[in-house]
Amino acid sequence: MKWMMTAACAAAISLAFAPAADAKGCIKGAIVGGVAGHMAGHGKLGAAAGCAVGHNEANKKDPNNANAQDTSKQK
């Protein structure tokens, strides 16, 4: 019992001091990939791939937004 309490306290302290994760797009991609992977029999692999793709898509720059910022700087 003492060992379980020590492990729980260590886990709580580790999570408290862990840096915040940047999961932009990952959660949505993991859900979609996990469902698609589950249908194919590979749920965990689909969730991992979906997270990677979702994160990549979320970090892409919007070309329309970039052009709008460039034209506003010109005088």
DSSP file (Angstrom, degrees, kcal/mol; ACC not computed):
  #  RESIDUE AA STRUCTURE BP1 BP2  ACC     N-H-->O    O-->H-N    N-H-->O    O-->H-N    TCO  KAPPA ALPHA  PHI   PSI    X-CA   Y-CA   Z-CA
    1    1 A M     >        0   0    0      0, 0.0     4,-1.9     0, 0.0     5,-0.2   0.000 360.0 360.0 360.0 -39.7    0.0    0.0    0.0
    2    2 A K  H  >  +     0   0    0      1,-0.2     4,-2.0     2,-0.2     5,-0.2   0.877 360.0  53.2 -64.1 -37.2    2.9    2.3    0.8
    3    3 A W  H  > S+     0   0    0      1,-0.2     4,-2.3     2,-0.2    -1,-0.2   0.896 107.7  50.3 -65.3 -40.7    4.4    1.6   -2.6
    4    4 A M  H  > S+     0   0    0      1,-0.2     4,-2.3     2,-0.2    -1,-0.2   0.881 110.2  49.7 -66.0 -38.2    1.2    2.5   -4.4
    5    5 A M  H  X S+     0   0    0     -4,-1.9     4,-2.2     2,-0.2    -1,-0.2   0.892 111.0  49.6 -67.8 -39.0    0.9    5.8   -2.5
    6    6 A T  H  X S+     0   0    0     -4,-2.0     4,-2.3     2,-0.2    -2,-0.2   0.912 111.9  48.2 -65.1 -42.8    4.5    6.7   -3.3
    7    7 A A  H  X S+     0   0    0     -4,-2.3     4,-2.2     2,-0.2    -2,-0.2   0.898 111.4  50.1 -65.4 -40.5    4.0    5.9   -7.0
    8    8 A A  H  X S+     0   0    0     -4,-2.3     4,-2.2     2,-0.2    -2,-0.2   0.901 111.8  47.8 -65.3 -40.9    0.8    8.0   -7.1
    9    9 A C  H  X S+     0   0    0     -4,-2.2     4,-2.4     2,-0.2    -2,-0.2   0.900 111.3  50.7 -66.1 -40.4    2.5   10.9   -5.5
   10   10 A A  H  X S+     0   0    0     -4,-2.3     4,-2.3     1,-0.2    -2,-0.2   0.900 111.3  48.5 -64.1 -40.1    5.4   10.7   -7.9
   11   11 A A  H  X S+     0   0    0     -4,-2.2     4,-2.3     2,-0.2    -2,-0.2   0.905 111.3  49.9 -66.6 -41.1    3.1   10.6  -10.9
   12   12 A A  H  X S+     0   0    0     -4,-2.2     4,-1.8     1,-0.2    -2,-0.2   0.904 112.1  47.3 -65.2 -40.9    1.1   13.6   -9.6
   13   13 A I  H  X S+     0   0    0     -4,-2.4     4,-1.7     2,-0.2    -1,-0.2   0.901 111.1  51.9 -66.6 -40.7    4.3   15.6   -9.1
   14   14 A S  H  < S+     0   0    0     -4,-2.3     4,-0.5     1,-0.2    -2,-0.2   0.908 112.2  45.5 -62.5 -41.9    5.6   14.6  -12.6
   15   15 A L  H  < S+     0   0    0     -4,-2.3     3,-0.4     1,-0.2    -1,-0.2   0.834 109.3  56.1 -71.0 -31.7    2.4   15.8  -14.2
   16   16 A A  H  < S+     0   0    0     -4,-1.8    -1,-0.2     1,-0.2    -2,-0.2   0.861 114.4  37.7 -68.5 -34.8    2.3   19.0  -12.2
   17   17 A F  S  < S+     0   0    0     -4,-1.7    -1,-0.2    -5,-0.1    -2,-0.2   0.383  89.7 114.4 -99.6   3.8    5.8   20.1  -13.4
   18   18 A A  S    S-     0   0    0     -4,-0.5     3,-0.1    -3,-0.4     2,-0.0  -0.497  73.4-108.9 -73.3 142.3    5.5   18.8  -17.0
   19   19 A P        -     0   0    0      0, 0.0     2,-0.1     0, 0.0    -1,-0.1  -0.369  41.5 -93.5 -68.6 152.5    5.5   21.5  -19.7
   20   20 A A        -     0   0    0      1,-0.1     2,-0.3    -2,-0.0     0, 0.0  -0.436  41.1-126.9 -67.3 136.1    2.3   22.1  -21.5
   21   21 A A        -     0   0    0     -2,-0.1     2,-1.1    -3,-0.1    -1,-0.1  -0.608   6.8-133.2 -85.9 144.2    2.0   20.1  -24.7
   22   22 A D        +     0   0    0     -2,-0.3    -1,-0.0     1,-0.1     4,-0.0  -0.786  36.9 164.0 -96.0  92.2    1.2   21.8  -28.0
   23   23 A A    >>  +     0   0    0     -2,-1.1     4,-1.1     2,-0.1     3,-1.0  -0.042   8.8 157.7-102.3  30.7   -1.6   19.5  -29.2
   24   24 A K  T 34 S-     0   0    0      1,-0.3    34,-0.2     2,-0.2    35,-0.1  -0.411  79.8  -8.4 -62.1 114.0   -2.9   21.8  -31.9
   25   25 A G  T 3> S+     0   0    0     -2,-0.4     4,-1.9    33,-0.1    -1,-0.3   0.170 112.1  99.7  86.6 -17.6   -4.7   19.6  -34.4
   26   26 A C  H <> S+     0   0    0     -3,-1.0     4,-2.8    28,-0.2     5,-0.2   0.915  79.1  48.7 -69.6 -43.7   -3.5   16.4  -32.8
   27   27 A I  H  X S+     0   0    0     -4,-1.1     4,-2.1     2,-0.2    -1,-0.2   0.933 113.5  46.0 -65.9 -45.6   -6.5   15.5  -30.7
   28   28 A K  H  > S+     0   0    0      1,-0.2     4,-2.1     2,-0.2    -1,-0.2   0.923 116.1  46.6 -62.4 -43.8   -9.0   16.0  -33.6
   29   29 A G  H  X S+     0   0    0     -4,-1.9     4,-3.0     1,-0.2    22,-0.3   0.870 110.3  53.2 -65.9 -37.3   -6.7   14.0  -36.0
   30   30 A A  H  X S+     0   0    0     -4,-2.8     4,-2.4    20,-0.3    -1,-0.2   0.879 109.0  49.2 -67.2 -36.8   -6.2   11.3  -33.4
   31   31 A I  H  X S+     0   0    0     -4,-2.1     4,-2.1     2,-0.2    -2,-0.2   0.950 115.7  42.2 -66.1 -48.2   -9.9   10.8  -33.0
   32   32 A V  H  X S+     0   0    0     -4,-2.1     4,-2.4     1,-0.2    -2,-0.2   0.930 118.3  45.9 -64.4 -45.2  -10.5   10.6  -36.7
   33   33 A G  H  X S+     0   0    0     -4,-3.0     4,-3.0     1,-0.2    14,-0.3   0.867 111.1  53.2 -66.1 -36.5   -7.5    8.4  -37.3
   34   34 A G  H  X S+     0   0    0     -4,-2.4     4,-2.2    12,-0.3    -1,-0.2   0.905 110.8  46.0 -65.7 -41.1   -8.4    6.2  -34.4
   35   35 A V  H  X S+     0   0    0     -4,-2.1     4,-1.9     2,-0.2    -2,-0.2   0.935 116.1  45.3 -66.4 -45.6  -11.9    5.6  -35.7
   36   36 A A  H  X S+     0   0    0     -4,-2.4     4,-1.2     1,-0.2    -2,-0.2   0.912 114.9  48.2 -64.3 -41.3  -10.7    4.9  -39.2
   37   37 A G  H  X>S+     0   0    0     -4,-3.0     5,-3.7     6,-0.2     4,-0.7   0.855 107.4  56.0 -67.2 -34.0   -7.9    2.7  -37.8
   38   38 A H  H ><5S+     0   0    0     -4,-2.2     3,-0.6     4,-0.3    -1,-0.2   0.891 104.7  52.7 -63.9 -39.1  -10.4    0.8  -35.7
   39   39 A M  H 3<5S+     0   0    0     -4,-1.9    -1,-0.2     1,-0.2    -2,-0.2   0.832 113.7  43.5 -65.1 -30.7  -12.5    0.0  -38.7
   40   40 A A  H 3<5S-     0   0    0     -4,-1.2    -1,-0.2    -5,-0.1    -2,-0.2   0.493 122.2-106.2 -91.9  -4.5   -9.4   -1.4  -40.4
   41   41 A G  T <<5S+     0   0    0     -4,-0.7    -3,-0.2    -3,-0.6    -4,-0.1   0.585  98.8  93.2  92.9  10.5   -8.3   -3.3  -37.2
   42   42 A H     >< +     0   0    0     -5,-3.7     4,-2.3    -6,-0.2    -4,-0.3  -0.522  39.0 156.2-134.2  66.0   -5.4   -0.9  -36.3
   43   43 A G  H  > S+     0   0    0     -6,-0.3     4,-2.2     1,-0.2    -5,-0.2   0.901  74.3  45.5 -62.8 -46.3   -6.9    1.7  -33.9
   44   44 A K  H  > S+     0   0    0      2,-0.2     4,-2.2     1,-0.2    -1,-0.2   0.905 114.4  48.5 -67.8 -40.8   -3.7    2.7  -32.2
   45   45 A L  H  > S+     0   0    0      1,-0.2     4,-2.3     2,-0.2    -1,-0.2   0.898 112.3  49.6 -65.1 -40.1   -1.7    3.0  -35.4
   46   46 A G  H  X S+     0   0    0     -4,-2.3     4,-2.7     2,-0.2   -12,-0.3   0.880 109.9  50.9 -65.2 -39.0   -4.5    5.1  -36.9
   47   47 A A  H  X S+     0   0    0     -4,-2.2     4,-2.1   -14,-0.3   -13,-0.2   0.899 111.1  48.2 -66.9 -40.3   -4.7    7.4  -33.9
   48   48 A A  H  X S+     0   0    0     -4,-2.2     4,-2.0     2,-0.2    -2,-0.2   0.925 115.0  44.6 -65.4 -44.5   -0.9    8.0  -34.0
   49   49 A A  H  X S+     0   0    0     -4,-2.3     4,-2.5     1,-0.2     5,-0.2   0.902 112.5  52.0 -66.5 -40.6   -1.0    8.7  -37.8
   50   50 A G  H  X S+     0   0    0     -4,-2.7     4,-2.8     1,-0.2   -20,-0.3   0.875 108.1  52.1 -63.3 -37.7   -4.1   10.9  -37.4
   51   51 A C  H  X S+     0   0    0     -4,-2.1     4,-2.4   -22,-0.3    -1,-0.2   0.927 111.0  47.2 -63.3 -45.1   -2.3   12.9  -34.7
   52   52 A A  H  X S+     0   0    0     -4,-2.0     4,-2.0     2,-0.2    -2,-0.2   0.924 115.8  44.0 -63.8 -44.9    0.7   13.5  -36.9
   53   53 A V  H  X S+     0   0    0     -4,-2.5     4,-2.7     2,-0.2     5,-0.2   0.917 114.0  50.1 -67.2 -43.1   -1.4   14.5  -39.9
   54   54 A G  H  X S+     0   0    0     -4,-2.8     4,-2.1    -5,-0.2   -28,-0.2   0.895 111.1  48.9 -63.0 -40.3   -3.7   16.7  -37.8
   55   55 A H  H  X S+     0   0    0     -4,-2.4     4,-1.3   -30,-0.2    -1,-0.2   0.899 112.4  48.9 -65.5 -40.4   -0.8   18.5  -36.2
   56   56 A N  H  X S+     0   0    0     -4,-2.0     4,-0.5    -5,-0.2     3,-0.2   0.919 112.5  47.2 -65.3 -44.5    0.8   19.0  -39.6
   57   57 A E  H >< S+     0   0    0     -4,-2.7     3,-0.8     1,-0.2    -2,-0.2   0.872 109.9  53.3 -65.7 -36.8   -2.4   20.4  -41.1
   58   58 A A  H 3< S+     0   0    0     -4,-2.1    -1,-0.2     1,-0.2    -2,-0.2   0.801 109.2  49.3 -69.5 -27.7   -3.0   22.7  -38.1
   59   59 A N  H 3< S+     0   0    0     -4,-1.3    -1,-0.2    -3,-0.2    -2,-0.2   0.479  83.7 113.1 -92.5  -2.4    0.5   24.2  -38.4
   60   60 A K  S << S-     0   0    0     -3,-0.8     2,-0.3    -4,-0.5    -3,-0.0  -0.434  71.5-118.2 -67.1 143.3    0.3   24.9  -42.2
   61   61 A K        -     0   0    0     -2,-0.1    -1,-0.1     1,-0.1    -2,-0.1  -0.647  22.1-120.1 -83.5 140.0    0.2   28.6  -43.0
   62   62 A D     >  -     0   0    0     -2,-0.3     4,-2.2     1,-0.2     5,-0.2  -0.701  17.1-154.6 -79.2 115.8   -2.9   29.9  -44.8
   63   63 A P  H  > S+     0   0    0      0, 0.0     4,-1.8     0, 0.0    -1,-0.2   0.845  93.8  52.5 -63.8 -32.4   -1.7   31.3  -48.1
   64   64 A N  H  > S+     0   0    0      2,-0.2     4,-1.6     1,-0.2     5,-0.1   0.895 110.6  47.1 -68.2 -39.2   -4.7   33.7  -48.3
   65   65 A N  H  > S+     0   0    0      2,-0.2     4,-1.6     1,-0.2    -1,-0.2   0.874 110.2  52.8 -69.7 -37.7   -3.9   35.1  -44.8
   66   66 A A  H  X S+     0   0    0     -4,-2.2     4,-1.8     1,-0.2    -2,-0.2   0.890 109.2  49.4 -65.9 -39.2   -0.2   35.5  -45.6
   67   67 A N  H  X S+     0   0    0     -4,-1.8     4,-2.0     1,-0.2    -1,-0.2   0.874 107.7  54.5 -67.7 -36.2   -1.0   37.5  -48.8
   68   68 A A  H  X S+     0   0    0     -4,-1.6     4,-1.1     1,-0.2    -1,-0.2   0.865 108.8  48.3 -66.7 -35.0   -3.4   39.8  -46.9
   69   69 A Q  H  X S+     0   0    0     -4,-1.6     4,-0.9     2,-0.2    -1,-0.2   0.872 109.4  52.8 -72.4 -36.7   -0.7   40.6  -44.4
   70   70 A D  H  X S+     0   0    0     -4,-1.8     4,-0.7     1,-0.2     3,-0.5   0.891 108.3  49.6 -66.6 -39.1    1.8   41.4  -47.0
   71   71 A T  H  < S+     0   0    0     -4,-2.0     3,-0.3     1,-0.2    -1,-0.2   0.801 105.3  57.8 -72.0 -26.6   -0.4   43.8  -48.9
   72   72 A S  H  < S+     0   0    0     -4,-1.1    -1,-0.2     1,-0.2    -2,-0.2   0.758 102.1  55.4 -74.6 -22.4   -1.3   45.7  -45.7
   73   73 A K  H  < S+     0   0    0     -4,-0.9     2,-0.2    -3,-0.5    -1,-0.2   0.732  91.0  88.6 -80.7 -21.8    2.4   46.5  -45.1
   74   74 A Q     <        0   0    0     -4,-0.7    -3,-0.0    -3,-0.3     0, 0.0  -0.550 360.0 360.0 -79.4 140.8    2.9   48.1  -48.5
   75   75 A K              0   0    0     -2,-0.2    -1,-0.1     0, 0.0    -4,-0.0   0.355 360.0 360.0-127.7 360.0    2.2   51.8  -48.8
